[in-house]
């Protein structure tokens, strides 16, 4: 999935990867709305997961530059070099975040949620455009801090979210 980074020019890809590392380190992660034209919701979620796992593995296992690049053989060379530079530039920060997560129990709980169904309108095609959108607002409590998360999804994205949540629920039930 990391190979799909080639859909972005290197400077935009660099910005995205730094935002992924920010999210890994507990700061604001990249927003899907900024990349919705490039990746579908399912592709976006898979890309974020893959990039996060890549950064964790590269830093957590103290991989050499050659090992990192070997793991990126399916990625265009300019993008693989950029990924390596992000790993090296933010290595200490990622390492601290990984240590923080292993030294303390981090829990995220859903405090509250609210949803609204909206109808998207277009200024020139109001009567012919009938695109229902779901606006989902979640209040997440993470390490004692309350963090609001808002998502707006069309029917296809909502179905993907529901499928993902059902799969996650099955995994949680198996762990019990």
Secondary structure, DSSP 8 states (H G I E B T S, - for coil): -GGGGGGS-HHHHHHHHHHHHHHHTTS----GGGGTTTS-HHHHHHHHHHHHHHHHHHHHTT--HHHHHHHTTTS-HHHHHHHHHHHHHSHHHHHHHHHHHHHS---EEEEEEEEEEEEE--SS-TTT--EEEEEEEEEEEETTEEEEEEEEE-HHHHHHHHHHHHHHHHHHHHH-
